Amino acid sequence: MLQLAFVRENREQTIAGLLKKNFADAESSVDKALALDQKRRETQNELDSTLAQSNSIAKQIGILMKEGKKEEAEAAKAQTGQLKAKSKELDEELKGIVAELQSVMYTLPNLPHESVPAGKSENDNEVVAEFGTKPSLHEGAKPHWELITDYDIIDFELGNKVTGAGFPFYKGKGAKIQRALINFFLNEASDAGYFEIQPPILINEASGYGTGQLPDKEGQMYEATADKLYLIPTAEVPLTNIYRDEIISDADLPIKNVGYTPCFRREAGSWGAHVRGLNRLHQFDKVEILQVRKPEESYAALDEMVEHVKGLLEKLELPYRILRLCGGDLGFTSALTYDFEVYSAAQERWLEVSSVSNFEDYQANRLMLRHKVDGKTQLLHTLNGSALALPRILAAILENNQTPDGIQIPKVLQSYCGFDKI
């Protein structure tokens, strides 16, 4: 959540940043928030003044009674009764204003970093680097959704029978590759100094608000309505909410965590050839890395996380490119995001496999995640990244490494899989 003091002092900058993110109601939303903030402060001042006046008069009642001024004491009692009634009304009014102000602030996305390019969609993202050589496949090479059927390693029809579309079964060597990738990603993160945590895959409403999934993506999450819980769209949510309402000791910084979870996304409205097979699922596995940093360290940490993801893709021998997302494609909570895409040879297209983002203090402000500087609390910065999401990584491995007589397993995974070929 944006800091209200910043918005108040930097109205034009805030509006410009929101417009860069293509937030249509930028000016009206900011002005509504500022008007509510002004009303909140005025009401708070009136309430404080009323309470102070009531307390002052109340102190006089006993003195008047002792002095035998009963009539004046009774008049003072009547006045304090009126003031208490007024203060109760003001308190209720203030609560309503605060709730409305918070609701408006929750709708404002994070402001983009100055390096974020302008643009309206993914077509305007900036390619900042490209690595590796796109493989040349043999004649008759197939996309992964045909390969998985040929080798009977992933079953979409069975998933549709048991659950529904987008919930595949991984079978035999398909299941073993999934496990191999998860273990490889976790071990690489541990070697890079990340502390492994296995979090719950259900979160409460407060956690959804804490990291910005609510109210922004409420319709995209699966909900256990009886208990008002949500299936996580990413491990970022429970891992970051560990630190909700916490003041972190500098001795415990930086925080570097990694977690593996299944992830659940409704992906409402997604259809077409670009979502075939593993390209778009409702349930998928992902290893997530997260850092909590002092503000002055967060962009160096972002570069470090980008290098970590680069290392994973290079060890998997996958051609990839890095994009800096434009304002219009930038996530609701992110200040700067780098997307990683691997090249899928059979599909002849790039597939997104990771987003690495710096949220600056946006999530921390929602979470009240702080540390102390010179005796005063200061918001920390949060960062996270996919390291990595499995489905499209697996799709690219299957397609790029296919041969007429099978699919070669990348060398780095062979010891994890226990085989070198399908």
N, C-alpha and C positions, 0 to 999 in steps of 0.2 A: 504494500500500500504506500502511496506517495505520502511524504511527510507534509502535514498541513501547513506548518510554518514555512516550508520551502515554497509551496503553492502560493501562499499569501504574499510572500516577498518577491516571487518570480512568476507573476501571472502570465506575462507574454511568453516567457521561455517555456513554461509548462504547456501552454496552448500550442506553441510551435512544435514541441516534442510529440504531443498527442496527434497533431495533424500529420507529422512524419510517419506515424504508425497508422495513418488513415482512420483515426478515430473520429467518426463523423460529427459527434456532438461535443467536440472539444471545448469550444468557447462557452456554450450554454451550460455544460456540465461543470466546468471550472467556476463559472460565475455563480451557479447554484450552490456549489460547495462553499464559496467565499461568503455568499449571502447568509447561508445557514451558520457558518462559523461566526460571522458578525452577530447574528441573532443569538447564538449560543453564549457568546461572551457578554452581551448586553443582559441577557436573562440571568446568567450566573452572577453578574455584578448586582443586579436588582435583588436576587435571592440572598446574596451575602449581606447586602445592606439591610434587607428586611429582618434577617436573622439577628444581625448585630443590634438593630433597634429594639427587637423583641427582647433580647437578652438584657439590654441596658435597662429597659422599663421593668423587667421582672426583678432585677436587683433592687429597684426602688420600692417594690411592694412591701417587703418586710420592714424596711425603714419607716415607711408611712404608717404601717400598722403599729409599730412600736411607739411612734409619735402620736398615736391616737387619731390619725387622719384617715378614719375608716372610709369616708366617702371618696376621698382622693384615691385610696388604695383600691376600692372597688372599680373606679373608673380606669385605673391602670390595668387591673385584671381584664376588664372588657377590651381594652386596647390591645393587650398581648394576645388575647383570644383571636381578635381580628387579624393581627399580624401573623399568628401561627397558621390561620386558615389561608392567608395570602401566600405564605411561604410554602405550604403544602401544594397549592395550585402552581406556584412557580417551579417547584421541584418536579412535578408531573410534566409540566410544559418543557422543562429542560431535558428530561429523559427522552421525550418525544423528539426534540430537536437533535439531540446527540445521536439517537438511533437513525434518524433520517440522514444526518450528515455522514455517519459511518456507511450507510447504504450507498450514498452517492460516491463516497471515496472508494468503496469496493469496486465500483464500475470503471474507475480510471485505471488504465494499464500503466505499466512502468514506462518511464521516458527512455528513449533510445540513446545509447552512447554516441558521442560526436562522430565516431568513425563509421556508424551505420549508414549505408547508402540509401538515398531516397528510392522509392519504388512502391508499386501497388501489389505485386504478386511474386511468386517464385521465379517468374520469368525475368525479374529485375535483380535477382541475387547476383552477387559479385563472386566470380571464380578467382580465388586467391592463390591456388596452387593445384598442380596435378602431378601424380606420380605413377610410375609403372607403365607397362606396355599392355595394350589391349590384346588378348589372345586371339589367334586365328583358329577357328574350329574346323574339324573335318566335315566333309560333305555328309549331310543327313543329321547333323547335330540338332539336338532337341532342347526346347525350353524345360525348365525344371519340373513343371507340372506334368510333363510326359515322362520324364526320367523317373520320378518318384513312383509312377505307376508301373513302369517297366521293371524296376528293381524292387518294388513292393516295400518301400521304406517309410512312406507317409500315406495315410488313408483319409482322404477328405470325405468320401461317401460314408464311411463308418462314423466319422465325427458328426456328420449331418444327421445320421440316424439317432445317435445317442444324445446329442446336444442341439446342433444346428449348424448352419453355414459359418465358416470361420473358426471352427474348433476342431482341428485335425488330430488324428492319432499318429504318433510316431512309433514305428515298429522296427524291431531287429536292429540293423545297423543304422537306421534312421534315428532311433532312440539313443544309440550309443554315441553318435556324432553330436546330438544335442548335449548329452552329458559331458562329452569331451570338450565342447566349446565352452560350456559353463565353467568347468574346472580350469581350463586354460585361462579364461578371462579373470577368474578369481585369483589364481596363483600369480598372474602377471601384476594384478593390482596389489596384492600382498607384498610382492617383491618391490613394488614402487612406494611402499610405506603406508598403504591404506589398511585400515583396521576393519576386519570382516564382521559384518552383522547380518543375521537372518531375521528380518522384521516380519510382523504380521502383514497379511495381504488384505485385511479389512481395516478401514479407518473410520473414525467418527466425523461428525460435521465440522467440529472445531479444527481438526487437522486439515480438512479440505479447504477451509477458509485460510488457514495458516500459510499454506503454500500457493494459494491462488487458483486452485482448481474450482473452488466455489466462490462466487456464483457463476464464474465465467464458463465452466464446462460441465455444468450439472447434467445437461441432457446427454453428454457423451460418456457418463460413468454408469456402471451397473450399480443398482441400489438394492440393499437388503432392507426393504421398507419397514418390516415389523420392528427392526431394531435401529432404524435410522443410521445404518452403516453403509459404506460404499466400498466396492472392490477397487483396489488401487489401479490407476492407469500407469503407474511407474513407481519404482522403489524410492524415488526422490521424495515422495510424500511422507511415508513413515520415517525415513531416515532423517529428514530435515526437522520433522515435528518432535524428534527426541529432545530438541533444544528449545521448544516453545516455553515462553515465560521463564527463561533461564538467564542468569548473569554468569558468563563464562570467565573463569580465571585465565589470566594471560599465560599462566604456566601450562594450561591445557590447550593452548593454541599453537600452531594451527590444528584444526580438526580435519582428519582425512578418513572417510569411511567408504567402504564398498559393500554392496549387498546384491545378492541374486534373488529375484522373485519372478513368478509368473505375473503378467500384466494383463489388464482387461480394459478394452475400449469398445464401445458400441459402434463407433465409426459410422454414425447415422448419415445416410445420404451418399455413401461411397459405393460406386459401381463402375463397371467398364473393364476393358482388357487390362488396364494398368493395375488392377487389384486382383488379378488371377493368381491362383496358387498361393505361394507364401508371401506375395507382395503386400497383402493386407489381411490381417487376421483380427479376430475379436479377442483371442487369448494367445499370448506369445511369451517367450522367456527373454529376460534381459538382465544383464549385469550393469549396475549403476555405480558410478563414483561420485562422491560428494565432498566438498570442502567448505569449511567455515573459516573466514579469514578477517584480519584487520583490514579496514578500507584501503589503506595504502599498499596492501599486498595483493589485492584481489586480481588485478590484471596480470601480474606476473604468474599467479596461480592458474589463471585461465590459459596462459601460454603453456604452462607445464602440463595441464590436462590435455590440451591439443596434441602436444608431443607424445603423450602416453597413448592416445588413440591411434596416432600415426604409426607408432611402434607395433601395435596389435595387427593392423592391416598389412604392414610390411612383412611381419612374420607369417601371416596367412597367405602371402604372395598374391594379394589381390590388388589390381589397379584401382586407384581411388583419386578423388579430387576433394578439395575443401572449398566451401562457399561461405562468404560472409552474408548473412541474411539481410535483405533490405527492410526498411521500416514496415512495409505492408505485409511482409511474411514473418516478421518477428513475433515470437510468442508474447502472450499477454503480460507475463511477469518478467520477461527478459530485457536486459539493457543491451546486451550484445550476444549473438549466437553464431557459432561456426557449425555448419552442417558438413558431415562427411558422407560422400556417396561412393559406392563401389560400382565398377562397370560389370554389367551382366551381358556376357558375350552372346548368348543365344537370343536374348531379347533385344540386344543392341541398344541398351539404354542404361542410364545411371539410376541406381537405387539408393535412397537415403538409408543409412545404417546407424547414424549417430548424430546427436545434437549436443554440443558443449556450450554451456551458457553461464554468463555472469549476471546475477540478479541484483548486484550491488546491495543496497539496504532495503529493497522493496519487500522481499519476503520477511526479512528480519523485523521490519516495522510491524507487519501483521503478527508475527510470532512473539514480538517483544524479546528478541534474541540480542543480548547486549554483553559488553564488557566494560570495565571501568578504566577511565583515562583521567589521571590527576584527581581522583576521587569522584568524578562524575561519570554517569553511565553513557555509553555511546553505542549506537547500533553497529552490528557487525555486517559483513557481506557474506552471502551464500552463493555457491556455484555448484553445478552438477553436470554430469555428462553420461551418455550411454557408452559403455565400454565392455561389451557392445550389445546391441539388440540382435537376437539370433536369426529370425526368419529370412531376412534378405541376405544376410551373410551366408546362410546355408544355401540359399538359392544361387548365389554367385559362385560358391564353391562347387556345387553340383554342375552348373552350366559350364564354368570356365575350365574345369578339370576333366571333362568327359572325353573319352576316347572311344574308338569303335568297339573295344572289348571291356569297357568298364569306366569307373570314375576313380581317379587318383585322389587320395587323401593328402592334403598339405603335410609336409614333413613334420612341422611343429605339432600337429595333432595326432600323429601316428601312435606315439607312445600312450596318449590318452585314450585313443580308440581301441588299441589292441589289434588293428589291421591297417593295411596301407592302401586298400583298394576295395571298391564295391563292384 
